[in-house]
Amino acid sequence: MDERPGSDPSGSEQAGSRRGKGKERAGGAGDQATRAPGPSQARVAGFPPSYLSPCSEAELANGDGALVREFMQVKAKITKDSIAGPSGAPLILRPWQEKLVDHIFARRLDGRRKHRIYLAGMPRKQGKSAMTAAIALYGLVMEGSGGEVFSCAADKDQAKLVFGAAKRMVEMDEELSGRMRVFRDVLEDIPTGSVYRALSSEAFSKEGLSPTMVVYDELHAAPNRELFDVMSLAMGARPEPLMLAITTAGAKSDGLGQDSIAYTMYQYGRRLASGETVDPSFGFAWWQAPDEADFRDPETWKLANPGYGDIVDAEDFASAILRTSEAEFKTKRLNIWTSHAQTWLPAGAWDACASDRRIERGETLVLSFDGAWSNDSTAICGATLDGHVQILRIWEKPLDDPHYQVPIAEVEDAMRELCTEYNVIEICADPFRWQRTLQAWESEGLPTVLYPQTPSRMVPACASFAEAVTQGLLTHDGNPTAARHLDNCRVKSDRLGPRITKEAKGSVRKIDAAVCLVMGYDRARYHANTGRAEPVAVEFFD
């Protein structure tokens, strides 16, 4: 690669060749390659995406996109058999991918790189890993001496997907493999002294790095923003660094219950694309289906997937929609953000069950109770035998009170009051941390039934509740707290079956009212099916 920028180990050619008028060829096999055409704003299939940050014709023409594309055309290989081609075949960029590369590597009119951070979002199976791996190799070989290139991800296995693809591309190319030292977790380019490593999100161990290029794979999966912040700050010592994050949409919140770094950047990018915010150093390209579009329609699939019918198999979509939940399909296939990793109820289903009905004084019902000690919410819900559910009392921790504790005496008195107001045939309650209270209610003759929230109980209860909601078999009063708690529910699926759970331990997004509604509906349905309408004896059931 004698003609490539930075081929001199001293790096003396680098600045002039990358910022100058002529963009040198990638060298070697590149001398026989047809040079990629220059960038432009012309529309091609799959481009522009749904949202795109501004970039002028002059900035595209002044950028390194053509050089990057030529390097990828000459040196990058397909590493696995796929619709895009057999393993070992040249990696051929589609027109929309070429446009994306041109935007990522645009340069200002003064010759400096336009973007320091670039976020690109697209659904699964669009060739993200191969394209990102090839870009990382370009950063290793073509961007001067002493470079530090890193693949980052939520965990090291994920980070190694891109690194492993780049490593395989090196092994497949005689010239690249001859000029590099290849280790298990490191690629070292001997002529430039640049290195390429894979890193995971244990950010505390990453201080002291000085990246020239960072490729962050599936940023939506980052458990927090630590690694992103460490790497972006570490780039500060470099004159023209680039952090490229290519991701699919995911949950809006991270493990701490805050907006995730990916969702935060997505919102920022939307503001840039609309012109609300001006920040030339931040680039943004995002493909997604329109919110109002029918997720079942193949035309919607085409809008969200630039590689649909080309590198993405159309038949796979038709199969996936039959075996994938709506939330999962929208997130992974249409690149639409969700409130959490997997929503429970279909969009709009709960709202459609709202009615003007309210539980009347003296009405026969089941009371359900889910209690907390300090951090979670405490709720008492009512469920009638004909399928109406309603929050009757709820206590939630204020956001600004770290010392809050549930007022136990107030909760106990509220239950007594409700039992005088309605014909309560059962109080179903999870005994965790509330055994003393349940014993007190029992001793007073209140019809208390212990309802530990075990998988054997919650799996069928959740299934029955979800079925009732989706088929319009229950009603509710439109309480926004109930809607919020239901929206916060995440589905946990394992060998015991699917049931609702919180997004993450310690999350500020609560689901206690949702759990309480599920419990109450389950027991009210039991009484409706057995014909019981009288208070039951205190019992513990499995």
C-alpha positions as CSV (number, residue, x, y, z in Angstrom):
1,M,0.0,0.0,0.0
2,D,2.7,2.4,-0.9
3,E,0.4,5.1,-2.2
4,R,-2.0,5.2,0.7
5,P,-2.1,8.2,3.0
6,G,0.2,7.7,6.0
7,S,2.3,5.0,4.3
8,D,5.3,6.9,5.7
9,P,5.6,5.6,9.3
10,S,6.5,9.1,10.3
11,G,3.0,10.2,9.2
12,S,4.5,13.2,7.4
13,E,2.2,12.7,4.4
14,Q,-1.0,12.1,6.4
15,A,-2.4,15.6,6.8
16,G,-1.8,16.7,3.2
17,S,-3.1,13.5,1.6
18,R,-6.3,13.4,3.7
19,R,-7.1,17.1,3.6
20,G,-5.5,17.9,0.2
21,K,-7.0,18.0,-3.2
22,G,-6.1,14.5,-4.4
23,K,-7.4,11.5,-2.6
24,E,-4.8,8.7,-3.2
25,R,-5.9,5.2,-4.0
26,A,-6.0,2.5,-1.5
27,G,-3.0,0.9,-3.2
28,G,-2.2,-2.7,-4.2
29,A,-5.3,-4.2,-5.7
30,G,-6.9,-0.8,-5.7
31,D,-4.8,0.2,-8.7
32,Q,-7.0,-2.0,-10.8
33,A,-10.2,-0.9,-9.2
34,T,-12.6,1.5,-10.7
35,R,-12.7,4.6,-8.6
36,A,-15.9,5.3,-6.8
37,P,-17.8,8.3,-8.0
38,G,-17.8,11.5,-6.0
39,P,-20.5,12.1,-3.3
40,S,-23.6,14.1,-4.0
41,Q,-27.0,14.8,-2.4
42,A,-28.9,12.9,-5.1
43,R,-31.5,10.4,-3.9
44,V,-30.9,6.7,-4.2
45,A,-32.8,3.7,-3.1
46,G,-32.8,3.7,0.7
47,F,-31.4,7.1,1.1
48,P,-31.9,9.7,2.6
49,P,-33.1,8.0,5.8
50,S,-36.0,9.1,7.9
51,Y,-33.9,11.7,9.7
52,L,-30.6,13.1,8.5
53,S,-28.4,15.9,9.9
54,P,-27.5,18.6,7.5
55,C,-24.4,18.3,5.3
56,S,-23.7,20.5,2.3
57,E,-22.6,19.4,-1.2
58,A,-19.3,21.1,-0.7
59,E,-18.7,19.3,2.6
60,L,-19.5,16.0,1.0
61,A,-17.2,16.7,-2.0
62,N,-14.4,17.9,0.3
63,G,-14.6,14.8,2.5
64,D,-12.9,11.4,2.6
65,G,-15.9,9.4,1.6
66,A,-14.6,8.4,-1.9
67,L,-11.3,7.3,-0.4
68,V,-13.0,5.3,2.4
69,R,-15.3,3.6,-0.1
70,E,-12.4,2.7,-2.4
71,F,-10.5,1.2,0.5
72,M,-13.5,-0.8,1.5
73,Q,-14.1,-1.9,-2.1
74,V,-10.5,-3.1,-2.4
75,K,-9.7,-4.5,1.0
76,A,-12.9,-5.5,2.8
77,K,-14.3,-9.0,2.3
78,I,-17.6,-10.7,3.2
79,T,-16.6,-12.8,6.2
80,K,-19.7,-15.1,6.4
81,D,-22.0,-16.5,3.7
82,S,-25.1,-14.3,3.4
83,I,-27.6,-12.8,1.0
84,A,-24.9,-10.1,0.4
85,G,-22.6,-12.7,-1.1
86,P,-20.4,-15.7,-0.2
87,S,-17.6,-15.6,2.3
88,G,-14.4,-14.2,0.8
89,A,-16.2,-12.1,-1.9
90,P,-15.5,-8.4,-2.0
91,L,-17.7,-6.3,0.3
92,I,-19.8,-4.3,-2.2
93,L,-21.4,-1.2,-0.7
94,R,-25.0,-0.5,-1.8
95,P,-25.7,3.0,-3.0
96,W,-27.4,3.9,0.3
97,Q,-24.3,2.7,2.2
98,E,-22.1,4.7,0.0
99,K,-24.1,7.8,0.8
100,L,-23.9,7.1,4.5
101,V,-20.1,6.7,4.3
102,D,-19.9,10.0,2.4
103,H,-21.9,11.8,5.2
104,I,-19.8,10.2,8.0
105,F,-16.5,11.3,6.5
106,A,-17.5,14.8,5.3
107,R,-15.1,17.7,5.8
108,R,-15.7,21.3,6.4
109,L,-14.6,23.9,3.9
110,D,-11.5,24.6,6.0
111,G,-10.4,21.0,5.5
112,R,-11.1,19.7,9.0
113,R,-13.3,16.7,9.7
114,K,-16.9,17.8,10.1
115,H,-18.1,15.2,12.6
116,R,-16.5,14.1,15.8
117,I,-19.5,11.9,16.7
118,Y,-21.8,10.2,14.3
119,L,-24.9,8.2,15.2
120,A,-26.4,5.9,12.5
121,G,-29.5,3.9,13.4
122,M,-31.0,1.1,11.3
123,P,-32.9,-2.1,11.8
124,R,-31.2,-5.5,12.1
125,K,-29.6,-7.3,9.2
126,Q,-28.6,-4.3,7.2
127,G,-24.9,-5.2,7.1
128,K,-23.9,-3.0,10.0
129,S,-21.1,-5.2,11.4
130,A,-19.3,-5.7,8.1
131,M,-19.5,-2.0,7.2
132,T,-18.3,-1.0,10.6
133,A,-15.5,-3.5,10.6
134,A,-14.3,-2.1,7.3
135,I,-14.4,1.4,8.5
136,A,-12.4,0.4,11.6
137,L,-9.7,-1.1,9.3
138,Y,-9.6,2.1,7.4
139,G,-9.0,4.0,10.6
140,L,-6.2,1.6,11.5
141,V,-4.4,1.7,8.2
142,M,-5.2,5.0,6.5
143,E,-5.4,7.6,9.2
144,G,-1.7,8.2,10.1
145,S,0.8,7.0,12.6
146,G,0.2,6.1,16.2
147,G,-3.5,5.7,15.9
148,E,-5.7,4.0,18.4
149,V,-8.9,2.4,17.1
150,F,-11.4,0.7,19.4
151,S,-14.5,-1.4,19.0
152,C,-16.8,-0.8,21.9
153,A,-20.1,-2.5,22.9
154,A,-22.1,-3.4,26.0
155,D,-20.0,-6.5,26.6
156,K,-16.8,-7.9,25.2
157,D,-18.5,-10.6,23.2
158,Q,-20.5,-7.9,21.3
159,A,-17.5,-5.7,20.9
160,K,-15.6,-8.7,19.4
161,L,-18.3,-9.2,16.7
162,V,-17.0,-6.1,14.8
163,F,-13.4,-6.7,15.8
164,G,-13.6,-10.4,14.8
165,A,-15.0,-9.4,11.4
166,A,-12.1,-6.9,10.9
167,K,-9.6,-9.5,12.0
168,R,-11.1,-12.0,9.5
169,M,-10.8,-9.4,6.7
170,V,-7.1,-9.0,7.5
171,E,-6.6,-12.7,7.3
172,M,-8.4,-12.8,3.9
173,D,-6.2,-10.1,2.4
174,E,-2.6,-11.0,1.6
175,E,-1.3,-7.4,1.8
176,L,-3.1,-6.6,5.1
177,S,-2.1,-9.9,6.7
178,G,1.5,-9.3,5.7
179,R,1.8,-5.8,7.3
180,M,0.0,-6.6,10.6
181,R,0.7,-8.4,13.8
182,V,-2.5,-10.3,14.5
183,F,-3.2,-11.2,18.1
184,R,-6.3,-12.6,19.8
185,D,-7.6,-9.2,20.9
186,V,-5.3,-6.8,19.1
187,L,-4.4,-5.8,15.5
188,E,-1.2,-3.9,15.1
189,D,-0.4,-2.1,11.9
190,I,3.5,-2.3,11.7
191,P,4.2,0.6,9.2
192,T,2.1,3.1,11.2
193,G,2.3,1.7,14.7
194,S,-1.4,2.0,15.0
195,V,-3.4,-0.5,17.0
196,Y,-7.0,-1.8,17.1
197,R,-8.6,-3.3,20.1
198,A,-12.1,-4.5,21.3
199,L,-13.4,-3.0,24.6
200,S,-16.5,-3.6,26.7
201,S,-18.5,-1.4,28.9
202,E,-16.4,-1.7,32.1
203,A,-15.5,1.9,31.6
204,F,-13.5,2.2,34.8
205,S,-10.6,0.4,33.2
206,K,-10.4,2.5,30.1
207,E,-8.9,5.7,31.5
208,G,-5.6,6.8,29.8
209,L,-6.6,5.8,26.3
210,S,-6.3,8.3,23.4
211,P,-8.5,7.1,20.6
212,T,-8.3,8.3,17.0
213,M,-11.4,6.3,16.0
214,V,-14.1,4.5,18.1
215,V,-16.7,2.3,16.5
216,Y,-19.5,1.6,19.0
217,D,-21.7,-1.3,18.1
218,E,-25.3,-1.5,19.2
219,L,-25.2,1.5,21.5
220,H,-28.8,0.9,22.6
221,A,-27.5,-2.1,24.7
222,A,-25.1,0.1,26.8
223,P,-26.0,-0.5,30.5
224,N,-25.1,3.2,31.2
225,R,-23.2,6.0,29.6
226,E,-19.9,5.5,31.3
227,L,-17.9,3.9,28.4
228,F,-19.3,6.4,25.9
229,D,-18.4,9.3,28.1
230,V,-14.9,8.0,28.8
231,M,-14.1,7.4,25.1
232,S,-15.6,10.7,23.9
233,L,-13.5,12.6,26.5
234,A,-10.4,10.6,25.7
235,M,-10.6,11.7,22.0
236,G,-10.0,15.3,23.1
237,A,-6.2,15.0,22.6
238,R,-6.6,14.0,19.0
239,P,-6.9,16.7,16.3
240,E,-9.5,14.8,14.1
241,P,-11.0,11.9,16.0
242,L,-14.2,10.1,15.1
243,M,-16.7,8.2,17.2
244,L,-19.1,6.2,15.0
245,A,-22.0,4.6,16.8
246,I,-24.1,2.3,14.6
247,T,-27.1,0.8,16.4
248,T,-30.6,-0.6,16.3
249,A,-33.3,1.1,18.4
250,G,-34.0,-0.5,21.8
251,A,-35.3,0.5,25.2
252,K,-35.5,4.2,26.0
253,S,-34.1,3.7,29.5
254,D,-30.9,2.2,30.8
255,G,-30.3,0.0,33.8
256,L,-30.6,3.0,36.1
257,G,-34.0,3.9,34.9
258,Q,-32.7,7.0,33.1
259,D,-32.9,7.8,29.4
260,S,-30.2,5.6,27.8
261,I,-27.2,7.2,26.1
262,A,-28.5,5.9,22.7
263,Y,-31.9,7.3,23.2
264,T,-30.5,10.6,24.4
265,M,-28.3,10.9,21.3
266,Y,-31.3,9.9,19.1
267,Q,-33.4,12.7,20.6
268,Y,-30.5,15.1,20.0
269,G,-30.1,13.9,16.4
270,R,-33.8,14.5,15.8
271,R,-33.4,18.1,16.9
272,L,-30.4,18.5,14.6
273,A,-32.3,17.0,11.6
274,S,-35.2,19.4,12.2
275,G,-33.0,22.4,12.6
276,E,-34.0,23.1,16.2
277,T,-30.4,22.7,17.3
278,V,-27.2,23.5,15.3
279,D,-24.1,21.3,16.1
280,P,-21.9,20.6,13.0
281,S,-19.7,18.2,15.0
282,F,-22.6,15.8,15.5
283,G,-23.8,13.7,12.6
284,F,-27.0,11.7,12.5
285,A,-28.7,9.3,10.1
286,W,-31.7,7.3,11.3
287,W,-33.9,4.9,9.4
288,Q,-37.3,4.0,11.0
289,A,-40.9,3.3,10.1
290,P,-43.4,6.2,10.5
291,D,-45.2,6.0,13.8
292,E,-48.6,6.0,12.2
293,A,-47.7,3.2,9.6
294,D,-49.1,-0.3,9.8
295,F,-46.3,-2.4,11.1
296,R,-47.8,-5.4,9.2
297,D,-47.5,-3.7,5.8
298,P,-44.6,-4.7,3.6
299,E,-44.5,-1.1,2.4
300,T,-43.7,-0.1,6.0
301,W,-40.9,-2.6,6.1
302,K,-39.3,-1.1,3.0
303,L,-39.5,2.4,4.5
304,A,-37.5,1.3,7.6
305,N,-35.1,-1.1,6.0
306,P,-32.8,0.4,3.3
307,G,-31.5,-3.1,2.4
308,Y,-35.0,-4.6,2.1
309,G,-35.2,-7.1,-0.7
310,D,-31.4,-6.8,-1.3
311,I,-29.3,-7.7,1.6
312,V,-32.4,-8.4,3.7
313,D,-34.6,-11.3,2.8
314,A,-38.3,-10.2,2.3
315,E,-39.5,-13.7,3.1
316,D,-37.8,-13.5,6.5
317,F,-39.9,-10.5,7.4
318,A,-43.1,-12.3,6.4
319,S,-42.1,-15.2,8.6
320,A,-40.8,-13.0,11.5
321,I,-44.1,-11.1,11.9
322,L,-45.9,-14.4,12.5
323,R,-43.6,-15.4,15.4
324,T,-42.5,-12.2,16.9
325,S,-44.2,-9.9,19.4
326,E,-45.4,-6.5,18.1
327,A,-42.9,-4.7,20.3
328,E,-40.0,-6.8,19.3
329,F,-40.8,-6.6,15.6
330,K,-41.1,-2.8,15.8
331,T,-37.9,-2.4,17.7
332,K,-35.6,-4.8,15.7
333,R,-37.3,-4.7,12.3
334,L,-38.7,-1.2,12.1
335,N,-36.1,0.6,14.4
336,I,-38.8,2.2,16.6
337,W,-37.9,3.0,20.2
338,T,-39.8,1.3,23.0
339,S,-40.3,2.4,26.6
340,H,-38.4,-0.8,27.6
341,A,-36.8,-3.8,26.1
342,Q,-40.1,-5.6,25.4
343,T,-43.5,-4.0,26.0
344,W,-46.2,-6.2,27.4
345,L,-49.5,-5.0,26.0
346,P,-50.0,-4.0,22.3
347,A,-50.0,-0.3,21.7
348,G,-53.4,1.2,22.3
349,A,-55.0,-2.0,23.7
350,W,-55.3,-0.7,27.3
351,D,-56.6,2.7,26.3
352,A,-59.3,1.0,24.1
353,C,-60.7,-0.7,27.3
354,A,-61.4,2.6,29.1
355,S,-65.0,3.2,30.0
356,D,-67.2,5.6,32.0
357,R,-68.0,2.8,34.5
358,R,-66.8,3.3,38.1
359,I,-67.1,0.8,41.0
360,E,-70.2,1.7,43.0
361,R,-70.5,1.6,46.7
362,G,-71.7,-1.8,48.0
363,E,-70.6,-3.6,44.8
364,T,-69.2,-7.1,45.1
365,L,-65.5,-7.2,44.3
366,V,-62.1,-8.6,45.0
367,L,-59.5,-6.2,46.5
368,S,-55.9,-6.9,45.6
369,F,-52.9,-5.5,47.5
370,D,-49.3,-5.1,46.5
371,G,-47.2,-3.4,49.2
372,A,-43.8,-1.9,49.3
373,W,-41.5,-0.7,52.2
374,S,-39.9,2.5,50.8
375,N,-38.8,2.5,47.2
376,D,-41.7,0.9,45.2
377,S,-45.3,1.9,45.1
378,T,-48.1,0.4,47.3
379,A,-51.5,-0.1,45.7
380,I,-55.0,-1.4,46.5
381,C,-57.1,-2.3,43.4
382,G,-60.6,-3.4,43.0
383,A,-61.8,-6.0,40.5
384,T,-65.5,-6.8,39.9
385,L,-66.8,-10.2,38.9
386,D,-67.9,-8.9,35.5
387,G,-64.4,-7.7,34.5
388,H,-64.0,-4.1,35.6
389,V,-60.7,-3.2,37.3
390,Q,-59.7,0.0,39.0
391,I,-57.0,1.5,41.3
392,L,-58.7,2.4,44.6
393,R,-55.7,3.6,46.6
394,I,-52.1,4.1,45.7
395,W,-49.0,5.4,47.6
396,E,-46.0,6.4,45.5
397,K,-42.6,7.6,46.6
398,P,-42.1,11.3,45.7
399,L,-39.1,11.9,43.3
400,D,-37.6,14.4,45.7
401,D,-37.8,12.5,48.9
402,P,-35.0,9.9,49.4
403,H,-36.2,9.1,52.9
404,Y,-39.7,8.3,52.0
405,Q,-41.3,5.3,53.7
406,V,-44.8,3.9,53.1
407,P,-47.3,5.0,55.8
408,I,-48.2,1.6,57.0
409,A,-50.9,2.6,59.4
410,E,-52.6,4.7,56.7
411,V,-52.5,1.7,54.3
412,E,-54.0,-0.6,56.9
413,D,-56.8,1.9,57.7
414,A,-57.5,2.4,54.0
415,M,-58.1,-1.3,53.6
416,R,-60.5,-1.4,56.5
417,E,-62.4,1.6,55.1
418,L,-62.7,-0.1,51.7
419,C,-64.0,-3.3,53.2
420,T,-66.9,-1.3,54.8
421,E,-67.6,0.6,51.5
422,Y,-67.8,-2.5,49.3
423,N,-68.9,-6.1,49.5
424,V,-65.4,-7.5,49.5
425,I,-65.3,-11.3,49.0
426,E,-61.6,-11.5,49.1
427,I,-58.4,-9.5,49.8
428,C,-55.6,-11.2,47.8
429,A,-52.2,-10.0,48.9
430,D,-48.5,-10.7,48.4
431,P,-47.2,-11.4,52.0
432,F,-43.7,-10.2,51.2
433,R,-42.7,-7.7,54.0
434,W,-46.3,-7.3,55.0
435,Q,-47.0,-10.5,57.1
436,R,-47.8,-8.5,60.2
437,T,-50.4,-6.4,58.4
438,L,-52.0,-9.4,56.8
439,Q,-52.2,-11.1,60.1
440,A,-53.9,-8.0,61.6
441,W,-56.5,-8.0,58.8
442,E,-57.1,-11.7,59.3
443,S,-57.6,-11.3,63.0
444,E,-60.2,-8.6,62.3
445,G,-62.1,-11.0,60.1
446,L,-61.2,-9.5,56.8
447,P,-61.2,-12.2,54.0
448,T,-57.5,-12.2,53.4
449,V,-55.9,-14.7,50.9
450,L,-52.2,-14.9,50.6
451,Y,-51.0,-14.5,47.0
452,P,-47.3,-14.9,46.7
453,Q,-46.1,-13.7,43.3
454,T,-44.5,-16.9,42.2
455,P,-44.0,-17.8,38.5
456,S,-46.5,-20.7,38.7
457,R,-49.2,-18.1,39.7
458,M,-48.1,-15.0,37.7
459,V,-47.5,-16.7,34.3
460,P,-51.2,-17.8,33.9
461,A,-52.5,-14.6,35.6
462,C,-50.5,-12.4,33.2
463,A,-51.7,-14.4,30.2
464,S,-55.3,-14.1,31.2
465,F,-55.1,-10.4,31.9
466,A,-53.3,-9.7,28.6
467,E,-55.9,-11.8,26.7
468,A,-58.7,-9.8,28.4
469,V,-57.1,-6.5,27.4
470,T,-56.4,-7.4,23.8
471,Q,-59.8,-8.9,23.3
472,G,-61.7,-6.1,25.1
473,L,-63.0,-8.4,27.8
474,L,-62.3,-6.0,30.7
475,T,-62.9,-2.4,31.4
476,H,-61.1,0.3,33.5
477,D,-61.6,3.9,34.5
478,G,-58.8,5.4,32.5
479,N,-56.6,6.1,35.5
480,P,-53.3,7.5,34.1
481,T,-51.3,5.9,37.0
482,A,-52.6,2.5,35.9
483,A,-51.6,3.2,32.3
484,R,-48.1,4.4,33.3
485,H,-47.4,1.3,35.5
486,L,-48.7,-1.0,32.7
487,D,-46.5,0.8,30.2
488,N,-43.5,0.2,32.4
489,C,-44.0,-3.5,32.5
490,R,-41.3,-5.6,30.8
491,V,-41.9,-9.2,29.8
492,K,-39.6,-11.8,31.3
493,S,-39.6,-15.1,29.5
494,D,-37.8,-18.2,30.7
495,R,-38.5,-22.0,31.1
496,L,-41.3,-21.1,33.5
497,G,-43.1,-18.9,31.0
498,P,-43.6,-15.2,30.3
499,R,-44.7,-12.8,33.1
500,I,-44.3,-9.1,33.8
501,T,-41.3,-7.7,35.6
502,K,-39.6,-4.4,36.1
503,E,-37.2,-3.0,33.6
504,A,-34.3,-3.3,36.0
505,K,-33.7,-3.7,39.7
506,G,-33.9,-0.2,41.3
507,S,-35.6,1.3,38.3
508,V,-37.6,4.5,39.0
509,R,-40.3,3.2,36.6
510,K,-42.8,1.3,38.8
511,I,-45.1,-1.6,37.9
512,D,-46.8,-2.2,41.3
513,A,-50.2,-1.0,40.3
514,A,-50.0,-3.2,37.2
515,V,-49.2,-6.3,39.3
516,C,-52.0,-5.4,41.6
517,L,-54.5,-5.2,38.7
518,V,-53.3,-8.6,37.4
519,M,-53.8,-10.2,40.8
520,G,-57.2,-8.7,41.3
521,Y,-58.5,-9.7,37.9
522,D,-57.1,-13.2,38.3
523,R,-59.0,-13.8,41.6
524,A,-62.2,-12.0,40.5
525,R,-62.2,-14.3,37.4
526,Y,-61.9,-17.3,39.7
527,H,-64.9,-16.2,41.8
528,A,-66.9,-15.5,38.6
529,N,-66.2,-18.9,37.3
530,T,-66.9,-20.8,40.5
531,G,-70.1,-18.8,41.3
532,R,-68.8,-17.6,44.7
533,A,-70.1,-14.2,45.8
534,E,-69.6,-14.5,49.5
535,P,-66.4,-13.7,51.6
536,V,-64.0,-16.7,51.5
537,A,-62.2,-18.2,54.5
538,V,-58.6,-17.1,55.0
539,E,-56.3,-19.5,53.1
540,F,-52.9,-19.9,51.6
541,F,-53.0,-21.5,48.1
542,D,-50.3,-22.7,45.8
